[in-house]
């Protein structure tokens, strides 16, 4: 979405198992009043790139930089939700000239906290091999069943169609990548304006870990949203104003005033 003339750009990165539209559709309009808005489906999700290479969050970050190049985007505020958070963090680390600021939503610098969780996420690599060998229809059914539960039973018909676009093997590999992600050794070096949107009733990414992320980044602002991990879709009246506020604050701190500033 083009946004107002001369508006700064935000790049929206979605969470695990969903797509850009599923994650961000309530946010597009309000953000476009103040920003040029780009959103992409990450690898293996929705319309995202397909590859026989194993899924890596680092490759997703490189894809963000490629999107910026082909759209003529020199600088952007990169916004990541859940899995999109690590991708945003890695985009800053691998392509610092692109990133004017970060908005990290319902996410963390590390997702796995105990051996049981680590084993669960690691097992997804093996499952992804089986998914590669499973006939397409069955694979879509498996992926659809898994990802629909993540949306808490939403009845939106188009959401099912979006989910059915996912590559089951890549989604499982993405789960394994999330399980092994750990940015604690370098996240404190983030040197761009950052906002952390904390979903205070989250049962997927512990709010304590989200707050720990905010404390790891010098000067990061905190924007609490009273909702769980799906609040971005389930309760947009709560989540969208916090997101717009966070993006606006980061843009201003980066020296890019928005249309409403």
Backbone as a ProteinNet text record, in pm:
[ID]
protein_1_A
[PRIMARY]
XXXXXXXXXXXXXXXXXXXXXXXXXXXXXXXXXXXXXXXXXXXXXXXXXXXXXXXXXXXXXXXXXXXXXXXXXXXXXXXXXXXXXXXXXXXXXXXXXXXXXXXXXXXXXXXXXXXXXXXXXXXXXXXXXXXXXXXXXXXXXXXXXXXXXXXXXXXXXXXXXXXXXXXXXXXXXXXXXXXXXXXXXXXXXXXXXXXXXXXXXXXXXXXXXXXXXXXXXXXXXXXXXXXXXXXXXXXXXXXXXXXXXXXXXXXXXXXXXXXXX
[TERTIARY]
85.5	0	89.3	57.4	150	165.5	58	65.9	73.8	85.9	95.7	225.5	228.3	352	468.1	579.9	699.3	697.5	596.7	586.7	698.3	745	842.8	780.2	865.3	820.2	827	722.6	728.1	719.1	798.5	794.5	740.6	629.2	560.5	595.6	638.7	679.8	591.2	526.9	422.4	479.4	388.7	424.6	420.9	460.9	472.1	335	331.8	219	114	118.4	17.5	80.7	9	58	53.8	110.7	109.7	-33.4	-121.1	-257.9	-330.8	-311.6	-377.7	-329.2	-201.1	-142.9	-178.4	-178.6	-177.9	-301.8	-400.7	-508.7	-578.9	-595.5	-660.1	-571.2	-440.4	-343.5	-312.9	-340.1	-299.6	-353.8	-484.2	-545.3	-494.2	-497.8	-448	-300.9	-217.9	-76.9	-60.1	-140.2	-125.4	-167	-235	-265.8	-140.6	-34.5	86.2	214.6	207.9	327.3	303.1	410.3	410.7	426.7	339.1	333.3	370.4	471.2	507.4	486.5	431.5	415.1	447	515.9	556	524	493.6	484.4	625.5	662.9	795.4	804.8	924.2	948.7	859	798.8	717.1	578.8	550.7	422.5	345.7	218.5	135.6	196.2	218.2	275.4	426.7	487.4	631	713.8	841.8	935.1	932.7	951.5	966.8	1109.9	1167.7	1305.5	1325.1	1412.4	1448.6	1557.4	1612.3	1707.9	1633.1	1696.9	1632.7	1596.5	1483.9	1437.8	1536.6	1574.6	1660.6	1603	1598.8	1554.5	1646.3	1773.9	1869.1	1833.5	1789.3	1748.7	1625.8	1535.5	1418.6	1462.3	1561.6	1612.7	1672.1	1742.1	1797	1684.5	1575.9	1459.7	1400.7	1399.1	1349.9	1434.3	1565.7	1654.3	1631.8	1605.6	1577.7	1447.4	1345.4	1219.1	1242.7	1324.1	1353.6	1419.8	1512.9	1581.9	1484.3	1399	1312.4	1199.5	1171.5	1067.9	1128	1259.3	1323.6	1322.5	1330.7	1326.2	1467.1	1513.3	1648.1	1651.4	1547.3	1541.9	1399.9	1386.4	1253.3	1255	1137	1112.8	1063.4	1133.7	1100.1	1020.9	902.6	807.9	790.8	819.7	808.4	716.3	626.1	532.4	568.7	590.7	621.6	743.3	732.1	846.5	904.5	819.4	869.8	966.4	959.9	1053	1197.7	1231.5	1367.7	1409.3	1317.1	1352.4	1386.6	1309.4	1339.7	1474.4	1498.5	1626.3	1743.9	1728.4	1834.5	1849.4	1741.2	1753	1840.6	1818.9	1908	2052.3	2073.8	2210.8	2280.3	2208.1	2268.9	2262.6	2167.2	2148.4	2123.9	2221.1	2198	2165.8	2214.2	2186.9	2040.4	1968.6	1826.7	1739.1	1779.4	1688.7	1703.9	1599.1	1595.1	1549.6	1470.1	1418.7	1348.9	1318.8	1254.6	1130.2	1025.5	908	887.3	904.2	904.4	780.8	693.1	561.3	545.8	501.5	470.7	584.1	706.7	822.6	931.3	1044.8	1150.1	1285.2	1390.4	1524.1	1553.8	1467.3	1481	1343.8	1306	1171.3	1166.9	1274	1275.2	1345.9	1280.7	1333.8	1366.6	1323.4	1352	1373.6	1435	1468	1347	1231.1	1112	1069.7	1069.4	1035.2	1138.3	1264.7	1370.6	1352.4	1316.7	1294.8	1175.1	1070	950.5	983.3	1051.4	1082.7	1182.1	1279.9	1377.5	1311.1	1206.6	1139.6	1073.6	1050.7	984.6	1071.6	1203.6	1290.7	1261.9	1249.2	1217.2	1080.2	983.8	850.4	849.7	938.4	941.2	985.8	1074.1	1116.5	997.9	919.5	801.4	702.7	690.4	597.3	639	771.5	819.8	778	765.5	735.2	586.5	505.9	363	293.2	195.4	121.4	65.1	57.8	22.7	-105.9	-210.8	-339.6	-330.7	-266.5	-252.5	-167.2	-59.7	26.5	-50.4	-134.9	-212.5	-310.8	-367.5	-460.2	-388.8	-269.7	-191.9	-157.4	-106.9	-68.5	-189.9	-300.8	-420.4	-472.1	-474.2	-520.7	-433.8	-302.6	-208.3	-223	-222.7	-220.9	-355.4	-465.3	-595.8	-608.7	-549.6	-553.4	-479.5	-375.3	-299.6	-383.4	-484.2	-571.3	-690.8	-687.7	-793.2	-931.3	-936.8	-1065.4	-1137.4	-1066	-1132.8	-1215.6	-1331	-1421.7	-1410.2	-1314	-1298.2	-1263.8	-1353.3	-1330.1	-1202.7	-1172.8	-1051.1	-925.8	-936.5	-820.2	-780.5	-879	-849.5	-776.4	-823	-757	-613.7	-592.3	-456.3	-367.5	-418.1	-340.1	-308.7	-401.5	-380.3	-269.9	-226	-113.7	20.3	23.7	150.4	215.2	347.7	425.6	446	383.7	390	532.2	619.4	756.6	828.8	812.8	881.9	830.2	698.7	642.6	700.3	712.4	771.9	918.8	991.7	1130.9	1140	1044.9	1043.5	1025.5	940.8	924.2	1055.6	1129.6	1259.2	1355.3	1350.8	1438.6	1404.9	1276.8	1236	1288.6	1279	1323.3	1471.2	1551.2	1696.2	1744	1652.4	1692.3	1731.5	1843.1	1889.7	1976.6	1923	1994.1	2054	2054.7	2097.2	2240.3	2325.4	2466.3	2486.3	2391.2	2412.5	2295.8	2181.4	2065.1	2090.2	2176.7	2206.5	2281.8	2331.7	2404.1	2312.1	2183	2090.1	2103.4	2128.5	2159	2061.9	1943.3	1841.1	1721.3	1640.7	1521.4	1435.9	1392.2	1319.6	1200.5	1090.4	972.8	935.3	891.5	849.3	702.7	618.7	476.3	455	415.2	404.6	258.7	230.1	96.4	90.6	24.4	39.3	-29.9	-119.6	-188.1	-148	-30.2	16.4	49.1	-2.7	26.9	117	161.8	254.6	395.8	411	539.3	520.1	581.2	563.3	588.8	494.8	516.5	645	687.7	813.7	930.8	925.1	1033.3	1027.2	906.8	893.3	951.8	924.4	980.6	1131.4	1180.8	1325.3	1390.4	1323.3	1373.8	1383.3	1280.5	1283	1396.4	1424.5	1532.4	1670.1	1677.8	1806.2	1849.8	1756.5	1784.9	1779.5	1890.1	1899.3	1796.8	1715.7	1621.2	1493.4	1472.5	1351.8	1228.7	1126.6	1000.1	912.2	823.2	734	590.5	514.8	376.9	290	231.6	152.8	17.1	-22	-153.8	-219.1	-335.7	-399.5	-469.5	-391.8	-447.8	-349.1	-394.5	-307.7	-237.9	-184	-97.6	-173.1	-303.6	-382.2	-453.3	-414.5	-483.2	-476	-372.6	-357.7	-474.2	-539.9	-655.2	-784	-775.6	-896.4	-949.4	-858.4	-901.3	-823.2	-844.1	-765.1	-786.4	-900.7	-921.3	-821.5	-768.4	-665.3	-525.9	-503.5	-368	-324.2	-414.6	-373.5	-328.2	-400.2	-349.9	-210.9	-184.1	-50.9	54.7	21.6	115.8	144.2	39.7	57.9	139.1	109.3	185.1	332.3	359.6	498.2	571.9	507.7	572.4	597.9	500.9	518	631.7	640.4	747.4	883.8	896.2	1024.3	1061.9	964.8	993.6	1040	974.4	1014.5	1154.1	1181.9	1315.1	1423	1383	1477.5	1488.4	1414.2	1420.8	1333	1227.1	1134.7	992.5	957.5	823.6	716.2	606.9	497.9	395.5	298.1	200.3	121.2	98.5	15.9	98.9	231.5	318	311
-117.8	0	123.2	219.6	329.3	424.4	448.1	543.2	685.8	784.8	925.3	951.3	1053.1	1086	1110	1045.9	1062.9	992.6	909.5	841.2	738.5	716.5	610	473	375.3	239.4	150.2	68.9	-41.4	-171.6	-270.3	-404.5	-497.6	-564.4	-648.6	-795.5	-862.4	-1002.9	-1082.8	-1184	-1256.6	-1366.1	-1429.2	-1536	-1673.2	-1771	-1909.8	-1966	-2040.1	-2116.9	-2031.5	-1899.4	-1816.7	-1744	-1647.5	-1569.5	-1422.2	-1339.8	-1195.7	-1144.1	-1185	-1134.3	-1180	-1306.4	-1355.5	-1282	-1253.9	-1189.8	-1040.7	-975	-829.5	-762.8	-839.4	-773.3	-662.8	-673.5	-560.5	-436.8	-455.4	-346.8	-270.1	-328.6	-265.5	-122.9	-106.7	24.9	130.7	102.9	203.2	238.4	140.4	171	253.5	223.5	292.9	439.7	479.8	621.5	702.6	632.2	702.7	650.5	530.3	465.2	405.8	388.4	295.8	156.5	63.2	-67.1	-177.7	-256.6	-377.6	-496.9	-604.3	-727.6	-844.6	-942.7	-1057.4	-1187.6	-1291.4	-1426.6	-1484.1	-1530.7	-1587.3	-1724.9	-1774	-1899.8	-2012.8	-2082.3	-2198.2	-2165	-2039.2	-1995.2	-1921.8	-1956.7	-1885.9	-1886.4	-1767	-1751.2	-1733.9	-1759.8	-1740.1	-1833.1	-1802.9	-1880.8	-2028.3	-2113.4	-2257.7	-2295.9	-2378.6	-2421.5	-2559.3	-2638.7	-2768.2	-2753.9	-2633	-2609.9	-2610.1	-2655.7	-2649.8	-2505.6	-2489.1	-2357.5	-2297.3	-2172.1	-2099.2	-1959.2	-1916	-1780.5	-1677.9	-1710.3	-1620	-1597	-1702.7	-1686.5	-1596.5	-1608.1	-1519.2	-1373.8	-1348.3	-1212.3	-1162.1	-1248.4	-1209.9	-1184.1	-1258.7	-1234.9	-1096.9	-1053.9	-919.4	-814.8	-832.6	-738.5	-741.8	-859.7	-869.9	-798.6	-815.8	-744.1	-593.7	-546.1	-403.6	-356.4	-435.5	-395.2	-384.3	-484.6	-484.8	-383.2	-335	-232.3	-93.5	-81.9	47.7	106.3	20.4	64.1	68.8	188.3	204.4	185	232.9	225.2	189.6	116.1	76.1	47	61	7.1	-135.7	-231.9	-373	-421.4	-476.4	-514.6	-665.9	-734.1	-879.2	-926.6	-1017.5	-1076.1	-1221.1	-1260.1	-1399.5	-1446.8	-1544.2	-1587.2	-1472.2	-1377.9	-1262.2	-1178.8	-1191.3	-1119.6	-1159.6	-1289.6	-1330.1	-1289.2	-1296.9	-1255	-1106.8	-1025.2	-882.7	-858.5	-929.8	-915.3	-951.7	-1060.7	-1104.6	-1010.7	-948.2	-849	-733.4	-687.2	-582.6	-631.2	-752.7	-803	-823.3	-871.5	-907	-792.2	-701.6	-592.8	-462.1	-417.5	-301.4	-173.4	-158.1	-34.6	-20.7	-131.6	-128	-85	-121.1	-114.4	18.5	100.2	225.6	203.2	98.6	69.3	-64.9	-112.9	-242.3	-227.5	-300	-316	-465.8	-515.5	-658.4	-692.3	-775.3	-799.7	-945.7	-969	-1105.2	-1201.1	-1158.8	-1236	-1231.8	-1292.7	-1308.5	-1322.1	-1320.1	-1350	-1498.5	-1573.8	-1718.9	-1774.2	-1886.7	-1939.4	-2067.6	-2142.2	-2270.7	-2252.9	-2296.3	-2271.3	-2398.2	-2515	-2637.4	-2752.1	-2863.5	-2974.9	-3035.1	-3036.8	-3092.8	-3013	-2880.7	-2796.1	-2811.1	-2821.2	-2834.3	-2961.9	-3070.1	-3196.8	-3186.9	-3120.7	-3106	-3032.8	-2919.8	-2843.2	-2917.3	-2985.2	-3058.5	-3170.3	-3231.9	-3342.2	-3297.4	-3168.3	-3118.9	-3136.3	-3142.2	-3167	-3303.7	-3404.7	-3538	-3543.2	-3476	-3473	-3404.7	-3306.2	-3236.2	-3327.8	-3422.4	-3519.1	-3604.8	-3649.1	-3728.5	-3647.4	-3519.5	-3435.6	-3422.3	-3419.4	-3411.5	-3534.2	-3647.6	-3773.2	-3804.5	-3719.7	-3745	-3685.6	-3756.4	-3698	-3561.2	-3472.9	-3334	-3313.9	-3385	-3364.7	-3395.9	-3508.1	-3546.1	-3444.8	-3398.8	-3299.5	-3174	-3128.7	-3007.7	-3029.2	-3150.1	-3178.7	-3176.2	-3235.4	-3235.1	-3092.6	-3014.8	-2876.9	-2794.1	-2813.7	-2736.8	-2764.3	-2891.2	-2926.7	-2861.9	-2863.9	-2808.9	-2657.2	-2589.3	-2444.1	-2385	-2453.9	-2401.2	-2395.5	-2491.8	-2487.5	-2365	-2324.1	-2207.1	-2079.7	-2080.8	-1964.2	-1971	-2066.1	-2078.4	-2096	-2174.9	-2211.9	-2100.9	-2002	-1896.3	-1956.1	-1898.4	-1950.7	-1878	-1790.1	-1716.5	-1813	-1820.1	-1914.1	-1887	-1759.6	-1728.1	-1765.8	-1771.6	-1810.8	-1954.2	-2041.1	-2179.5	-2186.4	-2107.6	-2107.2	-2056.7	-1954.9	-1905.8	-2014.3	-2083.1	-2186.7	-2302.2	-2332.2	-2442.8	-2415	-2291	-2257.6	-2296.7	-2322.5	-2350.8	-2478.4	-2479	-2599.6	-2670.2	-2787.8	-2852.4	-2877.8	-2923.4	-2953.8	-2827.7	-2719.6	-2596	-2539.3	-2550.3	-2500.2	-2577.8	-2708.4	-2787.8	-2751.9	-2732	-2690.2	-2553.2	-2466.9	-2336.4	-2351.9	-2446.8	-2472.7	-2514.8	-2601.4	-2643.3	-2525.5	-2436	-2318.9	-2226.7	-2210.6	-2129.4	-2192.3	-2324.7	-2392.7	-2378	-2361.7	-2349	-2203.7	-2110.4	-1970.3	-1917.7	-1845.6	-1786.8	-1666.7	-1546.7	-1424	-1354.8	-1422	-1354.9	-1304.1	-1369.3	-1329.7	-1196.7	-1155.4	-1034.5	-935.6	-972	-883.8	-750	-748.7	-624.1	-523.5	-565.4	-473.6	-395.8	-425.6	-352.6	-203.2	-126.1	15.4	105.1	53.3	134.3	147.6	252.3	265.8	139.5	95.1	-31.8	-16.2	-78.2	-87.8	-234.6	-273.9	-411.3	-408.2	-470.9	-481.9	-613.4	-602.8	-718.8	-761.7	-885.3	-942.8	-1002.4	-931.8	-957.3	-1084.4	-1141.9	-1264.4	-1381	-1370.8	-1466.9	-1601.4	-1708.2	-1843.9	-1918.6	-1850.5	-1911	-1858.6	-1726.7	-1663.9	-1592.5	-1646.4	-1596.2	-1444.8	-1366.4	-1221.7	-1186	-1269.8	-1241.9	-1244.7	-1333.6	-1341.8	-1224.6	-1178.6	-1059.5	-937.3	-925.3	-814.1	-826	-949	-969.3	-920.2	-944	-892.6	-741.3	-675.4	-529	-477.6	-548.2	-504.4	-528.6	-617.4	-648.2	-541.4	-459.6	-359.6	-221.5	-152.1	-22.1	74.2	134.4	235.8	184	53	-0.9	42.6	86.3	120.1	-4	-7.1	-121.1	-75.3	-153.6	-120.4	-242.2	-246.2	-362.8	-368.8	-491.3	-517.5	-626.8	-602.9	-703.4	-811.3	-906.5	-1013.9	-1126.5	-1236.3	-1351.3	-1343.7	-1456.8	-1454.8	-1419.9	-1440.3	-1411	-1275.7	-1193.4	-1066.2	-977.8	-994.3	-911.9	-929.4	-1046.1	-1074.4	-1079.2	-1141.2	-1163	-1035	-942.9	-819.5	-700.6	-670.4	-563.5	-426.2	-404.9	-274.2	-250	-357.9	-346	-343.7	-429.5	-449.7	-346.1	-306.1	-218.5	-80.6	-14.6	114.6	105.3	-2.6	-19.1	-36.6	-111.6	-131.2	0	75.5	203.6	299.5	302.3	387.6	348.8	218.4	170.9	206	184.6	216.1	365.9	446.1	590.3	639.1	585.7	625.6	589	467.8	424.7	509.9	537.9	620.4	759.3	818.9	952.8	949.5	847.8	838.5	814.6	755.2	732	853.6	959	1078.8	1076.7	992.1	982.9	1012.3	1137.1	1169.9	1117.6	1066.9	1010.7	1119.5	1083.1	1181	1241.7	1162.8	1210.6	1271.9	1280.6	1330.1	1482.4
0	0	0	-88.8	-114.8	3	79.1	188.6	137.6	226.7	186.3	109.8	25	-47	48.9	20.7	102.6	236	261.2	390.5	405.8	529.4	551.9	527.1	504.4	471.6	593.9	612.1	707.9	629.5	670.9	613.1	720	691.4	788.5	767.1	874.7	870	964.9	911.3	983.8	1074.6	1149	1240.8	1175	1253.4	1208.5	1170.8	1062.5	1009.2	939.3	952.5	887.3	768.5	713.7	600.9	637.2	549.1	575.1	589.7	498.5	504.2	629.8	668.8	789.4	913	918.1	1035.8	1043.4	925.9	926.5	867.5	818	744.6	824	957.3	1026.6	1034.6	1012.5	1031.8	904.8	788.1	663	649.7	663.1	643.6	740	872.5	967	945.7	913.2	888.5	761.5	658.1	530.2	538.4	645.2	662.9	694.4	739.7	783.3	718.6	657.8	606	467.2	394.2	281.4	341	303.3	368.5	270.3	307.2	233.7	326.1	272.5	349.9	259	312.2	231.6	303.1	224.8	279	287.2	404.9	423.6	357.5	343.9	272.7	322.7	227.4	260.6	312.4	335.5	388.6	278.8	262	165.2	26.7	-27.3	-159.8	-155.5	-39.8	-23.6	-110	-118.4	-199.3	-160.9	-258.8	-237.6	-270.9	-187.6	-209	-149.6	-212.8	-155.4	-49.5	-36.3	71.7	204.1	310.8	442.1	478.6	546.2	588.4	687.9	663.8	757.8	777.5	901.2	929.9	864.8	854.4	790.3	643.6	575.3	435.3	424.9	521.2	521.9	535.2	620	634.8	503.7	432.5	301.8	201.4	213.1	126.8	151.7	277	309.1	236.8	241.2	172.9	22.1	-33.6	-176.7	-212	-127.4	-148.2	-148.7	-56.2	-50.7	-179.7	-230.8	-354.1	-471.1	-489.3	-607.8	-596.3	-475.9	-458.7	-442.1	-459	-448.7	-309.5	-210.1	-70.3	-13.8	18.2	73	223.9	292.8	437.8	478.2	589.5	634.3	783	842.8	976.2	955.5	1012.2	992.5	1113.9	1086.4	1190.5	1186.5	1297.2	1300.6	1410.6	1375.9	1472.8	1495.7	1621.8	1656.3	1577.5	1486.7	1406.5	1325.3	1285.8	1213.8	1296.2	1430.1	1516.3	1492.5	1498.3	1464.5	1323.7	1227.6	1092.2	1089.7	1161.8	1169.7	1237.3	1348.1	1417.3	1326.5	1252.2	1160.9	1042.4	1000.6	892.7	938.4	1062.6	1115.9	1119.9	1162.7	1178.5	1044.3	944.4	816.4	714.8	731.3	634.5	708.6	787.9	874.8	799.6	676.7	602.7	564.5	562.1	527.3	643.9	766.2	881	955.3	948	1023.2	1166.1	1187.6	1320.4	1321	1440.8	1458.4	1545	1507.6	1593	1608.3	1730.7	1758.3	1841.1	1784.7	1843.2	1883.7	2006.5	2053.1	2022.2	2050.9	2009.4	2115.8	2085.7	2185.5	2115.7	2196	2144.1	2151.2	2220.7	2231	2265.2	2202.9	2219.8	2302.7	2303.9	2374.6	2507.6	2616.4	2750	2826.6	2778.4	2853.2	2755.7	2801.8	2711.8	2641.1	2708.6	2646.1	2524.2	2537.7	2423.6	2313	2350.3	2250.1	2169.2	2235.8	2166.5	2073	2118.3	2035	1906.4	1916.9	1797.7	1708.2	1768.7	1689.2	1609.8	1665.7	1597.2	1467.6	1453.2	1332.6	1209.4	1226.9	1111.7	1052.5	1137.5	1088.3	1024.2	1085.2	1027.8	891.6	873.2	745.6	632.7	662.6	560.8	519	616.1	584	501.4	533.1	458.1	312.9	287.4	149.8	69.2	137.3	69.4	66.9	131	139.6	18.2	-41.1	-152.5	-116.6	-217.1	-193.3	-117.5	-153.1	-88.1	59.8	93.3	233.8	307.4	245	308.7	341.7	249.5	275.8	389.5	395.7	504.5	638.8	642.9	767.3	808	713	744.3	782	709.6	739.6	877.8	918.5	1052.1	1157.9	1135.7	1234.4	1244.4	1128.9	1131.5	1169.1	1140	1179.4	1330.7	1397.6	1544.4	1595.4	1524.4	1565.8	1557.4	1473	1460.3	1554.5	1647.8	1748.3	1686.3	1579.2	1522.6	1449.3	1398.3	1323.4	1210	1183.8	1082.4	950	935.7	811.7	698.6	598.2	489.8	412.9	394.3	319.1	395.7	529	608.7	577.2	558.3	524.1	391	294.3	163.6	175	258.8	279.6	339.2	440.4	506.6	412.8	323.8	231.8	131.2	122	35	96.1	226.2	293.7	241.5	243.7	215.7	349.6	370.6	502.3	549.9	460.4	500.9	546	469.2	504.2	635.5	658.4	784.1	902.7	889.1	996.5	1016.6	907.1	919.6	987.3	956.4	1022.3	1172.8	1212.6	1355.1	1420	1351.4	1404.5	1413.5	1313.9	1315.9	1432.3	1459.8	1575	1704.1	1712.2	1833.5	1861.5	1756.8	1776.4	1777	1757.7	1750	1888	1892	2017.6	1984.3	2005	1970.6	2091.5	2206.5	2329.1	2322.5	2244.9	2240.2	2168.4	2085.6	2006.2	2005.9	2061.4	2051.4	2120.9	2221.6	2291.9	2208.2	2093	2005.3	1911.6	1912.9	1826.4	1853.4	1746.7	1761.9	1685.1	1655.4	1588.6	1682.1	1665.3	1749.9	1743.2	1859.5	1867.9	1961.9	1922.6	2007.9	2021	2138.8	2164.7	2204.9	2123.4	2151.8	2226.8	2353.6	2442.5	2453.6	2415.1	2433	2573.7	2662.6	2805.7	2853.8	2772	2810.5	2720.5	2661.6	2562.1	2626.3	2566.6	2612.9	2515.9	2411.7	2315.1	2338.5	2342.6	2375.6	2508.7	2611.8	2747.9	2753.6	2807.5	2818.8	2892.9	2985.5	3055.6	2959.4	2861.4	2763.3	2665.6	2637.6	2553.6	2624.6	2753.1	2829.6	2842.6	2853.6	2858.1	2729.3	2617.1	2489.7	2493.5	2545.4	2550.3	2637.2	2745.6	2835.2	2773.4	2678.2	2614.9	2515.9	2469.3	2366	2429.5	2428.5	2493.7	2433.4	2520.4	2476.7	2415.3	2413.5	2352.5	2430.9	2360.3	2424.3	2432.8	2529.1	2551.3	2531.7	2454.3	2421.7	2454.9	2573.7	2614.8	2544.8	2510.7	2452.9	2536.6	2596.2	2681.9	2599.3	2552.2	2471.7	2456.4	2392.4	2374.5	2238.5	2193.6	2075.7	1948.6	1945.3	1825.6	1833.8	1928	1948.2	1824.7	1742.6	1622.8	1527.6	1533.1	1448.2	1530.3	1647.7	1728	1791.5	1826.7	1894.8	1838.7	1710.6	1647	1709.1	1773.3	1837	1948.7	2004.6	2107.5	2046.8	1946.8	1896.8	1794.6	1705.5	1596.3	1646.4	1738.2	1786	1847.9	1921.6	1980.8	1872.9	1767.6	1657.9	1586.3	1554.6	1485.1	1572	1701.8	1794.1	1795	1802.2	1807.2	1678.8	1564.6	1437	1424.6	1467.2	1460.4	1548	1669.2	1760.7	1704	1652.9	1597.3	1476.4	1389	1271.7	1312.2	1410.7	1455.7	1515.8	1595.2	1655.3	1550	1438.2	1329.7	1237.4	1270.1	1189.9	1068.1	1068.5	956	1005.7	1021.1	1071	977.3	1033.6	955.4	923.9	840.7	794.3	909.2	1015.8	1126.7	1238	1219.5	1327.1	1337.2
[MASK]
+++++++++++++++++++++++++++++++++++++++++++++++++++++++++++++++++++++++++++++++++++++++++++++++++++++++++++++++++++++++++++++++++++++++++++++++++++++++++++++++++++++++++++++++++++++++++++++++++++++++++++++++++++++++++++++++++++++++++++++++++++++++++++++++++++++

